[in-house]
Amino acid sequence: MKKVTKQTYLKWYEDMLFWRKFEDKLAAVYIQQKVRGFLHLYNGQEAVLAGSLHAMDLTKDRMITAYRNHVQPIGMGVDPKRVMAELYGKGTGTSQGLGGSMHIFSKEHRFHGGHGIVGGQIPLGAGMAFGDKYNDRDNVTLCYMGDGAVRQGSLHETFNLAMLWKLPVVFICENNGYAMGTSVERTANHTEIWKLGLGYEMPCGPVDGMDPVKVAEAVDEAVQRARRGDGPTFLEMKTYRYRGHSMSDAQKYRTKEEVAEYQKIDPITQVKDILLKKKYATEEEIATIDKRVKDLVKECEKFAEESPFPEKNVMYDSVYEQEDYPFLPHKL
């Protein structure tokens, strides 16, 4: 694995803080009805992404996930201004404003979505890995899902084929404790989700998803296994989300005390503490990073606010290949 250095911790702190503040800004503009539809925020789970990116080769590896998907493409290299514009439904967005919150996408940066169908991305992730193996590419696909999605039958079918064909894919369950508002304990008679891999003799295990170093170590081992041609891995990242499942979630299924307990192990705070303890950064240097993050979020908001909405014909052009499609209205 690439060494975890002072620069790694500085990057982790700035990246994770930006992702958190980016999501906080989205929550604020959602209340103002500038972002519509569903909105699922990543607050608390940032260490999973930070550690994963450290273990990946961003020049060739792929990522696919569910609908909690705003900051992952940013980590993969997508311009955050375009991501925010997409959430605003603007023409400068990653999908010209047609995808919105749950469907961020960037072929260029090998981020293959946001998917609104629970578990729908799992067979797709295996399919991309199959394509890489078939074409003799040594790319690895990281396929993420929530703890609710592992109850889908498609996961089990995918696990079976992924092991049978030794596909270069890493399956990662971000177990934040609740599928919407339903705790893991209420969805199955086992709570150790990683053990689902045992039924397919797939290498699997639990990981502290609040520590980017632990995440990086586990994902690196899995990525190297896949790149060697030894097949898939299933990792359960034990993490937590500080906000509701979506903005409409009243969160009556958990207590404020429970959230407060998990905030004591906030991944951003953990990394900040290491920066100060190891003298990798002073309080003044951290304040400079904080200001840089705040300014970048403002830039993203300004870009999204000032961008135009897409022309109506863009919607039709994206759906219909035939230019003179007979069922289109004559005047858009």
C-alpha positions in Angstrom: 0.0 0.0 0.0 1.1 3.6 -0.6 2.6 5.0 2.5 0.4 7.1 4.7 2.4 10.3 5.2 2.0 13.8 6.5 0.8 14.8 3.0 -1.8 12.0 3.1 -3.3 13.2 6.4 -3.3 16.8 5.1 -5.1 15.7 2.0 -7.5 13.5 3.9 -8.4 16.4 6.2 -9.0 18.9 3.4 -10.9 16.5 1.3 -13.1 15.1 4.0 -13.8 18.6 5.4 -14.7 19.8 1.9 -17.1 16.8 1.3 -18.8 17.6 4.7 -19.2 21.3 4.0 -20.3 20.6 0.4 -23.1 18.4 1.7 -24.0 20.9 4.4 -24.4 23.5 1.8 -26.6 21.2 -0.2 -28.8 20.7 2.9 -29.1 24.5 3.2 -30.1 25.1 -0.4 -32.5 22.2 -0.4 -34.5 23.9 2.4 -34.6 26.9 0.1 -35.9 24.6 -2.7 -33.0 25.3 -5.0 -32.3 21.6 -5.0 -35.4 19.4 -5.5 -36.3 15.7 -5.2 -34.5 13.4 -2.9 -31.2 14.3 -1.2 -29.1 11.7 0.6 -26.1 13.1 2.4 -22.8 11.4 3.2 -22.0 13.2 6.6 -20.1 10.8 8.8 -19.0 8.3 6.2 -16.2 10.3 4.7 -13.4 8.0 5.9 -14.7 5.2 3.7 -14.2 7.3 0.6 -10.9 8.8 1.7 -9.3 5.5 2.5 -10.6 3.8 -0.6 -9.2 6.5 -2.9 -5.8 6.1 -1.2 -5.8 2.4 -2.2 -7.1 2.9 -5.8 -5.2 3.7 -9.0 -7.3 6.7 -10.2 -5.8 6.4 -13.7 -7.7 3.2 -14.4 -9.8 1.9 -11.5 -13.6 2.4 -11.5 -16.2 3.2 -8.9 -20.0 2.6 -8.8 -22.3 3.3 -5.8 -25.9 3.9 -4.8 -27.7 7.2 -4.5 -25.6 8.7 -1.6 -23.2 9.8 -4.4 -22.3 13.5 -4.4 -18.8 13.5 -3.0 -17.5 10.2 -4.6 -17.1 11.7 -8.1 -15.4 14.7 -6.6 -12.9 12.3 -5.0 -12.4 10.7 -8.4 -11.5 14.0 -10.0 -14.9 15.5 -11.2 -15.1 19.3 -10.8 -17.2 19.9 -7.7 -18.8 22.9 -9.3 -20.3 20.7 -12.0 -21.6 18.3 -9.3 -23.4 21.0 -7.5 -24.8 22.4 -10.8 -26.2 18.9 -11.5 -28.0 18.9 -8.2 -29.4 22.3 -9.1 -30.7 20.8 -12.3 -28.5 23.2 -14.4 -27.2 22.6 -17.9 -23.5 22.8 -16.7 -24.0 19.8 -14.5 -22.4 16.4 -14.9 -25.5 15.1 -16.8 -26.7 18.5 -18.1 -29.1 18.7 -15.2 -31.0 15.7 -16.2 -29.7 13.3 -13.6 -29.9 15.2 -10.3 -29.0 14.2 -6.9 -29.1 10.4 -7.3 -27.5 10.1 -10.7 -24.1 11.8 -10.8 -22.0 10.3 -13.5 -18.6 10.8 -15.2 -17.3 8.3 -17.8 -14.1 10.4 -18.1 -13.3 9.9 -14.4 -14.5 6.3 -14.3 -17.3 7.1 -11.9 -20.3 5.1 -13.1 -23.1 6.5 -11.0 -25.2 7.0 -8.5 -28.1 4.6 -8.9 -31.6 5.2 -7.4 -32.6 1.5 -7.5 -31.6 -0.1 -4.2 -29.0 -2.7 -5.0 -29.2 -2.0 -8.7 -25.6 -1.0 -9.0 -24.3 -4.4 -7.6 -24.7 -6.5 -10.8 -23.6 -3.5 -12.8 -20.3 -3.3 -10.9 -19.7 -7.0 -11.5 -20.5 -6.4 -15.2 -17.9 -3.7 -15.5 -15.4 -5.9 -13.9 -16.3 -8.7 -16.3 -15.7 -6.3 -19.2 -12.3 -5.4 -17.9 -11.3 -9.1 -17.4 -12.7 -10.0 -20.9 -10.6 -7.3 -22.5 -7.5 -8.1 -20.5 -7.4 -4.8 -18.7 -6.0 -4.8 -15.1 -8.6 -2.3 -13.9 -10.4 -2.9 -10.6 -14.0 -1.9 -9.9 -15.1 -0.8 -6.4 -18.8 -1.4 -6.0 -20.5 0.2 -2.9 -23.8 -0.5 -1.4 -25.7 0.2 1.9 -26.7 -2.3 4.5 -30.3 -2.4 3.2 -29.1 -3.4 -0.3 -27.5 -6.6 0.9 -31.0 -8.0 1.4 -31.6 -7.8 -2.4 -31.5 -11.1 -4.3 -29.3 -9.4 -7.0 -26.4 -9.3 -4.5 -26.4 -13.1 -4.0 -26.7 -13.8 -7.8 -23.8 -11.3 -8.3 -21.6 -12.8 -5.6 -22.1 -16.3 -7.1 -21.0 -15.2 -10.6 -18.2 -12.9 -9.3 -16.6 -15.8 -7.5 -17.2 -18.3 -10.3 -15.5 -16.0 -12.9 -13.0 -14.5 -10.4 -14.0 -11.0 -11.4 -11.7 -8.0 -10.4 -14.3 -6.3 -8.2 -14.3 -5.2 -4.6 -17.8 -5.2 -3.0 -18.0 -2.7 -0.1 -21.0 -2.5 2.2 -21.2 0.9 3.9 -23.1 -0.3 7.0 -24.3 2.9 8.7 -26.7 1.0 10.9 -30.0 1.8 9.2 -31.6 1.0 5.9 -33.7 4.2 5.7 -35.1 3.9 9.2 -34.8 0.2 9.8 -31.9 -1.1 11.9 -29.8 -4.0 10.8 -31.1 -6.1 13.7 -34.7 -5.9 12.2 -33.7 -7.0 8.7 -31.9 -10.3 9.4 -31.1 -12.7 12.2 -27.4 -11.9 11.8 -25.7 -8.5 12.3 -22.3 -9.3 10.9 -23.0 -8.4 7.3 -19.5 -9.3 6.1 -20.2 -13.0 6.8 -22.5 -13.1 3.8 -19.3 -13.6 1.8 -18.5 -16.8 3.6 -21.4 -18.6 1.8 -19.6 -18.0 -1.5 -16.1 -18.7 -0.1 -15.4 -15.0 -1.0 -12.6 -13.3 1.1 -14.5 -11.0 3.4 -14.2 -9.1 6.7 -15.3 -6.2 8.9 -13.5 -2.8 8.7 -13.5 0.2 11.0 -15.2 2.6 8.5 -14.5 5.7 10.7 -10.7 5.4 10.3 -9.3 6.1 6.8 -6.1 4.2 7.6 -8.0 1.0 8.4 -10.1 1.5 5.3 -7.1 2.1 3.1 -5.3 -1.1 4.4 -8.4 -3.3 3.8 -9.2 -1.9 0.4 -5.6 -2.1 -0.8 -5.4 -5.8 0.1 -8.7 -6.4 -1.8 -7.6 -4.3 -4.8 -4.3 -6.1 -5.1 -6.1 -9.4 -4.9 -8.4 -8.4 -7.7 -5.6 -7.0 -9.8 -3.7 -10.3 -9.5 -6.6 -12.2 -10.9 -7.6 -13.8 -7.6 -11.2 -12.6 -7.7 -13.5 -10.5 -5.6 -13.6 -9.4 -1.9 -16.5 -8.3 0.3 -15.8 -5.7 2.9 -18.2 -4.4 5.5 -17.3 -0.8 6.5 -18.8 -0.2 9.9 -19.7 3.5 9.7 -22.4 6.0 10.7 -24.4 8.8 9.1 -25.0 11.9 11.2 -27.9 13.2 9.1 -31.1 11.3 8.2 -31.5 8.8 5.4 -32.7 11.7 3.2 -33.8 15.3 3.9 -37.3 14.1 4.6 -36.2 11.7 7.4 -37.5 12.7 10.8 -35.0 10.3 12.4 -37.5 9.0 15.0 -35.8 5.6 15.0 -32.7 6.8 16.9 -31.8 9.0 19.8 -29.8 12.2 19.8 -27.6 10.6 22.3 -26.7 7.8 19.9 -25.7 10.3 17.2 -23.6 12.2 19.8 -21.7 9.1 20.7 -20.7 8.5 17.1 -19.8 12.1 16.7 -17.1 11.5 19.3 -15.3 9.3 16.6 -16.0 11.7 13.7 -13.4 10.8 11.0 -12.6 14.4 10.3 -11.9 15.1 14.0 -9.8 12.0 14.2 -7.6 13.1 11.3 -7.4 16.7 12.7 -6.2 15.3 16.1 -3.5 13.3 14.4 -2.3 16.4 12.4 -2.0 18.4 15.6 -0.6 15.5 17.8 2.1 14.6 15.2 2.8 18.3 14.5 1.9 17.8 10.8 0.1 21.1 11.0 -0.4 24.0 13.3 -3.8 25.5 14.3 -3.0 28.4 12.0 -2.4 26.0 9.0 -5.6 24.2 9.8 -7.4 27.5 9.8 -6.0 28.2 6.4 -7.3 24.9 5.1 -10.7 25.6 6.7 -10.9 28.9 4.8 -9.8 27.3 1.5 -12.6 24.8 1.9 -15.2 27.4 2.8 -14.2 29.5 -0.3 -14.4 26.5 -2.6 -17.9 25.7 -1.4 -18.9 29.3 -2.1 -17.4 29.0 -5.6 -19.5 25.9 -6.2 -22.7 27.5 -5.0 -22.0 30.7 -7.1 -21.4 28.5 -10.2 -24.6 26.5 -9.7 -26.7 29.6 -9.0 -25.5 31.4 -12.1 -25.6 28.5 -14.5 -28.5 28.3 -16.9 -31.1 25.6 -16.9 -30.8 23.2 -19.9 -32.8 23.9 -23.0 -35.9 21.7 -23.3 -34.6 20.0 -26.5 -31.7 18.6 -24.5 -34.1 16.3 -22.7 -35.6 15.0 -25.9 -32.2 14.7 -27.6 -31.0 12.5 -24.6 -34.0 10.2 -25.0 -34.7 9.9 -28.7 -32.0 9.0 -31.2 -34.2 9.7 -34.2 -34.2 13.4 -34.8 -37.6 13.5 -36.6 -39.2 11.3 -34.0 -42.9 11.5 -34.9 -44.4 11.7 -31.4 -42.5 14.9 -30.4 -44.5 18.1 -30.2 -43.7 20.4 -33.1 -42.8 23.2 -30.8 -40.8 22.5 -27.7 
